[in-house]
């Protein structure tokens, strides 16, 4: 298991792309399970097979990137709702 906590913090776009490729290569080459904590949602959606979303420590979403992207609880917590 490889645990990564905010590996993209402070990186520019090119560095994020390089790091994303490295993470995917490690997974492909070694079959390593990777737990990634990351706030850059484009990175998360691009490289993840499964996503778990927490809101103040409570799990509000779990599934594939497309399932999480359309989850109403995730949308409400991270994008807000109109009133």
OpenMM code with the backbone's topology and positions (N, CA, C; nanometers):
from openmm import Vec3, app, unit

residues = "UNK UNK UNK UNK UNK UNK UNK UNK UNK UNK UNK UNK UNK UNK UNK UNK UNK UNK UNK UNK UNK UNK UNK UNK UNK UNK UNK UNK UNK UNK UNK UNK UNK UNK UNK UNK UNK UNK UNK UNK UNK UNK UNK UNK UNK UNK UNK UNK UNK UNK UNK UNK UNK UNK UNK UNK UNK UNK UNK UNK UNK UNK UNK UNK UNK UNK UNK UNK UNK UNK UNK UNK UNK UNK UNK UNK UNK UNK UNK UNK UNK UNK UNK".split()
positions = [
    Vec3(0.0854, -0.1173, 0.0000),
    Vec3(0.0000, 0.0000, 0.0000),
    Vec3(0.0898, 0.1234, 0.0000),
    Vec3(0.0565, 0.2171, -0.0873),
    Vec3(0.1258, 0.3452, -0.0928),
    Vec3(0.0273, 0.4524, -0.0461),
    Vec3(0.0616, 0.5228, 0.0599),
    Vec3(-0.0224, 0.6300, 0.1134),
    Vec3(0.0353, 0.7644, 0.0701),
    Vec3(-0.0465, 0.8462, 0.0060),
    Vec3(-0.0029, 0.9778, -0.0418),
    Vec3(-0.0961, 1.0848, 0.0128),
    Vec3(-0.0402, 1.1823, 0.0830),
    Vec3(-0.1183, 1.2908, 0.1409),
    Vec3(-0.0825, 1.4206, 0.0698),
    Vec3(-0.1741, 1.4672, -0.0136),
    Vec3(-0.1579, 1.5920, -0.0883),
    Vec3(-0.0273, 1.5967, -0.1688),
    Vec3(-0.0008, 1.4947, -0.2520),
    Vec3(0.1245, 1.4965, -0.3275),
    Vec3(0.1321, 1.6072, -0.4315),
    Vec3(0.0194, 1.6669, -0.4676),
    Vec3(0.0197, 1.7714, -0.5708),
    Vec3(0.0303, 1.9129, -0.5124),
    Vec3(0.0373, 1.9238, -0.3807),
    Vec3(0.0399, 2.0551, -0.3153),
    Vec3(0.1572, 2.1385, -0.3655),
    Vec3(0.1288, 2.2584, -0.4079),
    Vec3(0.2317, 2.3528, -0.4503),
    Vec3(0.2901, 2.3272, -0.5884),
    Vec3(0.2324, 2.2328, -0.6626),
    Vec3(0.2863, 2.2014, -0.7950),
    Vec3(0.2144, 2.2792, -0.9042),
    Vec3(0.2884, 2.3076, -1.0104),
    Vec3(0.2251, 2.3685, -1.1274),
    Vec3(0.1621, 2.2577, -1.2121),
    Vec3(0.0971, 2.2947, -1.3206),
    Vec3(0.0239, 2.1985, -1.4029),
    Vec3(0.1156, 2.0893, -1.4576),
    Vec3(0.2312, 2.1270, -1.5093),
    Vec3(0.3237, 2.0286, -1.5657),
    Vec3(0.3718, 1.9300, -1.4585),
    Vec3(0.4039, 1.9816, -1.3408),
    Vec3(0.4485, 1.8946, -1.2317),
    Vec3(0.3375, 1.7991, -1.1874),
    Vec3(0.2137, 1.8488, -1.1854),
    Vec3(0.0998, 1.7625, -1.1503),
    Vec3(0.0823, 1.6512, -1.2523),
    Vec3(0.1007, 1.6832, -1.3797),
    Vec3(0.0902, 1.5810, -1.4838),
    Vec3(0.1986, 1.4758, -1.4670),
    Vec3(0.3211, 1.5194, -1.4383),
    Vec3(0.4318, 1.4255, -1.4166),
    Vec3(0.4047, 1.3369, -1.2952),
    Vec3(0.3582, 1.3959, -1.1867),
    Vec3(0.3295, 1.3186, -1.0654),
    Vec3(0.2155, 1.2205, -1.0899),
    Vec3(0.1144, 1.2628, -1.1634),
    Vec3(0.0026, 1.1732, -1.1952),
    Vec3(0.0510, 1.0533, -1.2758),
    Vec3(0.1360, 1.0783, -1.3753),
    Vec3(0.1923, 0.9682, -1.4543),
    Vec3(0.2746, 0.8744, -1.3668),
    Vec3(0.3524, 0.9308, -1.2752),
    Vec3(0.4340, 0.8494, -1.1849),
    Vec3(0.3447, 0.7602, -1.0978),
    Vec3(0.2386, 0.8162, -1.0424),
    Vec3(0.1464, 0.7391, -0.9576),
    Vec3(0.0832, 0.6260, -1.0377),
    Vec3(0.0381, 0.6563, -1.1578),
    Vec3(-0.0220, 0.5524, -1.2423),
    Vec3(0.0798, 0.4465, -1.2821),
    Vec3(0.2030, 0.4868, -1.3087),
    Vec3(0.3085, 0.3914, -1.3432),
    Vec3(0.3385, 0.2972, -1.2269),
    Vec3(0.3448, 0.3502, -1.1061),
    Vec3(0.3682, 0.2667, -0.9871),
    Vec3(0.2563, 0.1648, -0.9742),
    Vec3(0.1343, 0.2097, -0.9935),
    Vec3(0.0202, 0.1187, -0.9849),
    Vec3(0.0274, 0.0109, -1.0924),
    Vec3(0.0590, 0.0498, -1.2143),
    Vec3(0.0670, -0.0465, -1.3248),
    Vec3(0.1825, -0.1453, -1.3073),
    Vec3(0.2993, -0.0932, -1.2722),
    Vec3(0.4188, -0.1781, -1.2662),
    Vec3(0.4187, -0.2734, -1.1473),
    Vec3(0.3733, -0.2253, -1.0318),
    Vec3(0.3835, -0.3055, -0.9105),
    Vec3(0.2486, -0.3567, -0.8595),
    Vec3(0.1384, -0.3123, -0.9204),
    Vec3(0.0068, -0.3523, -0.8731),
    Vec3(-0.0235, -0.2992, -0.7339),
    Vec3(0.0385, -0.1869, -0.7028),
    Vec3(0.0280, -0.1282, -0.5698),
    Vec3(-0.1088, -0.0637, -0.5491),
    Vec3(-0.1684, -0.0912, -0.4333),
    Vec3(-0.2880, -0.0187, -0.3927),
    Vec3(-0.2428, 0.1181, -0.3444),
    Vec3(-0.3067, 0.2234, -0.3945),
    Vec3(-0.2663, 0.3592, -0.3593),
    Vec3(-0.3835, 0.4312, -0.2942),
    Vec3(-0.3579, 0.4851, -0.1764),
    Vec3(-0.4557, 0.5688, -0.1073),
    Vec3(-0.4064, 0.7119, -0.1227),
    Vec3(-0.4879, 0.7929, -0.1888),
    Vec3(-0.4496, 0.9295, -0.2236),
    Vec3(-0.5441, 1.0275, -0.1562),
    Vec3(-0.4886, 1.1159, -0.0770),
    Vec3(-0.5659, 1.2263, -0.0207),
    Vec3(-0.5264, 1.3488, -0.1006),
    Vec3(-0.6243, 1.4077, -0.1689),
    Vec3(-0.5924, 1.5173, -0.2606),
    Vec3(-0.7134, 1.6086, -0.2755),
    Vec3(-0.6880, 1.7390, -0.2809),
    Vec3(-0.7949, 1.8364, -0.2984),
    Vec3(-0.8080, 1.8850, -0.4422),
    Vec3(-0.7155, 1.8488, -0.5287),
    Vec3(-0.7256, 1.8858, -0.6697),
    Vec3(-0.8183, 1.7846, -0.7372),
    Vec3(-0.9441, 1.8225, -0.7532),
    Vec3(-1.0459, 1.7292, -0.8013),
    Vec3(-1.0212, 1.6813, -0.9438),
    Vec3(-0.9574, 1.7635, -1.0257),
    Vec3(-0.9293, 1.7172, -1.1624),
    Vec3(-0.8290, 1.6023, -1.1590),
    Vec3(-0.7303, 1.6103, -1.0722),
    Vec3(-0.6340, 1.5015, -1.0562),
    Vec3(-0.7042, 1.3772, -1.0027),
    Vec3(-0.7837, 1.3950, -0.8989),
    Vec3(-0.8550, 1.2822, -0.8381),
    Vec3(-0.9419, 1.2121, -0.9418),
    Vec3(-1.0188, 1.2873, -1.0165),
    Vec3(-1.1096, 1.2292, -1.1156),
    Vec3(-1.0334, 1.1611, -1.2296),
    Vec3(-0.9165, 1.2146, -1.2644),
    Vec3(-0.8397, 1.1590, -1.3760),
    Vec3(-0.7688, 1.0287, -1.3428),
    Vec3(-0.7204, 1.0120, -1.2200),
    Vec3(-0.6354, 0.8960, -1.1928),
    Vec3(-0.6980, 0.7909, -1.1021),
    Vec3(-0.8178, 0.8147, -1.0528),
    Vec3(-0.8768, 0.7222, -0.9549),
    Vec3(-0.9722, 0.6222, -1.0177),
    Vec3(-0.9675, 0.4998, -0.9655),
    Vec3(-1.0663, 0.3978, -1.0008),
    Vec3(-1.1875, 0.4071, -0.9090),
    Vec3(-1.1597, 0.4408, -0.7840),
    Vec3(-1.2651, 0.4511, -0.6828),
    Vec3(-1.2349, 0.5720, -0.5960),
    Vec3(-1.3399, 0.6447, -0.5597),
    Vec3(-1.3250, 0.7656, -0.4789),
    Vec3(-1.4173, 0.7560, -0.3586),
    Vec3(-1.3643, 0.7941, -0.2431),
    Vec3(-1.4440, 0.8082, -0.1217),
    Vec3(-1.4361, 0.9558, -0.0838),
    Vec3(-1.5522, 1.0185, -0.0630),
    Vec3(-1.5574, 1.1605, -0.0314),
    Vec3(-1.6016, 1.1780, 0.1132),
    Vec3(-1.5243, 1.2581, 0.1880),
    Vec3(-1.5570, 1.2884, 0.3261),
    Vec3(-1.5966, 1.4347, 0.3377),
    Vec3(-1.6899, 1.4603, 0.4253),
    Vec3(-1.7304, 1.5967, 0.4595),
    Vec3(-1.7323, 1.6053, 0.6114),
    Vec3(-1.6370, 1.6791, 0.6674),
    Vec3(-1.6214, 1.6876, 0.8126),
    Vec3(-1.6133, 1.5496, 0.8766),
    Vec3(-1.5370, 1.4590, 0.8132),
    Vec3(-1.5140, 1.3260, 0.8675),
    Vec3(-1.6226, 1.2240, 0.8404),
    Vec3(-1.7311, 1.2651, 0.7787),
    Vec3(-1.8412, 1.1737, 0.7474),
    Vec3(-1.8357, 1.1368, 0.5991),
    Vec3(-1.8468, 1.0068, 0.5702),
    Vec3(-1.8450, 0.9629, 0.4308),
    Vec3(-1.9771, 1.0012, 0.3644),
    Vec3(-1.9669, 1.0788, 0.2570),
    Vec3(-2.0880, 1.1222, 0.1857),
    Vec3(-2.0926, 1.0703, 0.0428),
    Vec3(-1.9842, 1.0106, -0.0033),
    Vec3(-1.9821, 0.9578, -0.1390),
    Vec3(-1.8813, 0.8459, -0.1513),
    Vec3(-1.9125, 0.7500, -0.2382),
    Vec3(-1.8243, 0.6359, -0.2584),
    Vec3(-1.8594, 0.5731, -0.3926),
    Vec3(-1.7605, 0.5613, -0.4819),
    Vec3(-1.7869, 0.4984, -0.6103),
    Vec3(-1.6856, 0.5380, -0.7154),
    Vec3(-1.7233, 0.5147, -0.8392),
    Vec3(-1.6381, 0.5528, -0.9512),
    Vec3(-1.6390, 0.7053, -0.9643),
    Vec3(-1.5429, 0.7606, -1.0386),
    Vec3(-1.5451, 0.9052, -1.0580),
    Vec3(-1.6786, 0.9573, -1.1130),
    Vec3(-1.7388, 0.8869, -1.2083),
    Vec3(-1.8658, 0.9349, -1.2633),
    Vec3(-1.9783, 0.9266, -1.1606),
    Vec3(-1.9769, 0.8253, -1.0748),
    Vec3(-2.0789, 0.8147, -0.9702),
    Vec3(-2.0635, 0.9260, -0.8675),
    Vec3(-1.9404, 0.9523, -0.8278),
    Vec3(-1.9150, 1.0564, -0.7280),
    Vec3(-1.9464, 1.1942, -0.7852),
    Vec3(-1.9115, 1.2166, -0.9114),
    Vec3(-1.9338, 1.3459, -0.9769),
    Vec3(-2.0824, 1.3838, -0.9791),
    Vec3(-2.1700, 1.2832, -0.9836),
    Vec3(-2.3138, 1.3101, -0.9916),
    Vec3(-2.3877, 1.2872, -0.8594),
    Vec3(-2.3136, 1.2584, -0.7538),
    Vec3(-2.3741, 1.2340, -0.6227),
    Vec3(-2.4266, 1.3665, -0.5653),
    Vec3(-2.5562, 1.3738, -0.5339),
    Vec3(-2.6126, 1.5001, -0.4845),
    Vec3(-2.5519, 1.5483, -0.3527),
    Vec3(-2.5125, 1.4565, -0.2650),
    Vec3(-2.4507, 1.4972, -0.1382),
    Vec3(-2.3136, 1.5597, -0.1615),
    Vec3(-2.2385, 1.5034, -0.2558),
    Vec3(-2.1065, 1.5576, -0.2891),
    Vec3(-2.1222, 1.6944, -0.3543),
    Vec3(-2.2144, 1.7052, -0.4463),
    Vec3(-2.2387, 1.8337, -0.5128),
    Vec3(-2.2777, 1.9403, -0.4108),
    Vec3(-2.3658, 1.9057, -0.3196),
    Vec3(-2.4103, 2.0000, -0.2178),
    Vec3(-2.2954, 2.0437, -0.1272),
    Vec3(-2.2125, 1.9486, -0.0839),
    Vec3(-2.1045, 1.9794, 0.0082),
    Vec3(-1.9905, 2.0584, -0.0561),
    Vec3(-1.9620, 2.0292, -0.1824),
    Vec3(-1.8437, 2.0894, -0.2442),
    Vec3(-1.8750, 2.1990, -0.3457),
    Vec3(-1.9951, 2.2001, -0.3986),
    Vec3(-2.0300, 2.3035, -0.4946),
    Vec3(-2.1360, 2.3986, -0.4426),
    Vec3(-2.2014, 2.3598, -0.3340),
    Vec3(-2.3091, 2.4412, -0.2789),
    Vec3(-2.4384, 2.4176, -0.3536),
    Vec3(-2.5456, 2.4682, -0.2997),
    Vec3(-2.6761, 2.4548, -0.3623),
    Vec3(-2.7379, 2.5926, -0.3796),
    Vec3(-2.8221, 2.6037, -0.4768),
    Vec3(-2.8908, 2.7323, -0.4977),
    Vec3(-3.0173, 2.7324, -0.4136),
    Vec3(-3.0539, 2.8505, -0.3684),
    Vec3(-3.1735, 2.8650, -0.2842),
    Vec3(-3.2776, 2.9468, -0.3555),
] * unit.nanometer
topology = app.Topology()
chain = topology.addChain("A")
for resn in residues:
    res = topology.addResidue(resn, chain)
    for name in ("N", "CA", "C"):
        topology.addAtom(name, app.Element.getBySymbol(name[0]), res)
